[in-house]
Amino acid sequence: MPDPIADREHLGEALRLVEREAEKYLASVDSALVRPPGSPVIDGNLPIQGSGSLQALTELIAFANEGATRSTGPRFFHFVMGGVTPAALGADWLTSTINQVAYNWVSSPLAARLEQTTLSWMKELFGVPSEWSAAMTTAATTANLVGLAAARRWWALRHDVDVDQRGFSGLPEVPIFSGGYLHASAIKALGMLGLGRGRPQILTDDAGGRLDIAALRDRLRALNGAPAIVIATAGDVNTGDFDPIADMAELTREHNAWLHVDGAFGLYAAATPKTRHLIAGLEKVDSIAVDGHKWLNAPYDTGFVFVRDAELHSGAFSASAAYLGKEALERPVFGNLAPEMSRRARALPVWATLRAYGRDGYRAMVERHLGLAQRVALQVDDAPDLERLAEVPLNVVCFRFRPAGVPEGELDDLNRKLGAMVLEDGRVYFGTTEYAGKVAFRPAIVNWRTTENDVDLIVSVVRELGARLLATAPGR
């Protein structure tokens, strides 16, 4: 196949091929093994002569059927990862079709207006004040980067320095405080911002990791009014637990500190009165990060950032050139509110899924998942060879295999081996973690497809594979 223009006549056929195969794939995803047994061979040199769209897509579809993890299915409980709702999936296809550049109003008035509306709707869903600055990002990792970049700018301006213009030269080290729930994505963001991955002082009041509010008060008082950055976690990945956001907000307001909230999936607690209390005080914080490809069930990769101060937000990411032009304030340049200037129109699938299911639909889904998590917790508690390690305030169940007669010193290794077996087995999918010094499992329920039948496999598969592991262990 020469120049792609020669392939133009096959465009419609290529789309219909993908449509047919996608429908077949999704029709089987509910019952398919989450990790398929196959492993397609994908290698070779760059072809000199191309095969054309139909042949290339046929090969790619075969790869997917053989080797794609069924992460969009109902039994993928790893990484707190959602699926893609029907409305979001259709809109995501449309996003690639119209291929908008979501940098500013001139590049795509449609993309800009949809992003404005979508962000307004997300603020309503979470209870974020409407006047806050906001932007869509690639994920909570990038949203954490943006929120903490605004925090860095605020901190440096308290020292009369524009750090984005001049850099860190001459500035003192930044005091950063967090609890033990601090996520790797926030740590990564601190590193990328030059604040230091090792800078956060971890203040916890229990073995699990919740922030110690008394210790934070003491550390902030000791600064005597010097500015600091504090990071709260809304939804610990191991347990779904929350730092005391309202208490932290009061302290940071009193002691000249910026409060950033990493709410990757936990922020969706706002969708129902049953859990809304977990994010009390959110309106008093300074910046918030959240994912869209988790409980919202939008496509990878989608995230949101909200910042109280619009000038601090834009000041950290503004860039321009003569060819980019200037726009009025009522037409935000979203490319100046996040790292990427070349931006996919991610608002389309998010707008579509919110329009399709609304506030009530998301409340119903979140409440259904809360119920499923409690169902799993009860099954764990009833099993004589399982031990639940934490409360279940949200959608994550933290537990381990603990059969009678196995010494405590052998349980970590036993659960690591069992975790590998669960992944290899493929009927359900979740890995191991470490919580309170113990190796454990932490399946998370966020997929719109997940039902009771799906979660009921969690305990039964772990117990079945655990019994098999014990039966083959030397000396047992």
Secondary structure, 3 states (H helix, E strand, C coil): CCCHHHHHHHHHHHHHHHHHHHHHHHHHCCCCCCCCCCCCCCCCCCCCCCCCHHHHHHHHHHHHHHHCCCCCCCCECCCCCCCCCHHHHHHHHHHHHHCCECCCCCCCHHHHHHHHHHHHHHHHHHCCCCCCEEEEECCHHHHHHHHHHHHHHHHHHCCCCCHHHHCCCCCCCCCEEECCCCCHHHHHHHHHCCCCCCCCEECECCCCCCECHHHHHHHHHHCCCCCEEEEEEECCCCCCCECCHHHHHHHHHHCCEEEEEECCCHHHHHHCCCCHHHHCCHHHCCEEEEECCCCCCCCCCCEEEEECCHHHHHHCCCCCCHHHCCCCCCCCCHHHCCCCCCCECCHHHHHHHHHHHHHHHHHHHHHHHHHHHHHHHHHHHHCCCEEECCCCCCCECCEEECCCCCCHHHHHHHHHHHHHHHHHHCCCECCEEEECCEEEECCECCCCCCCHHHHHHHHHHHHHHHHHHHHHCCCC
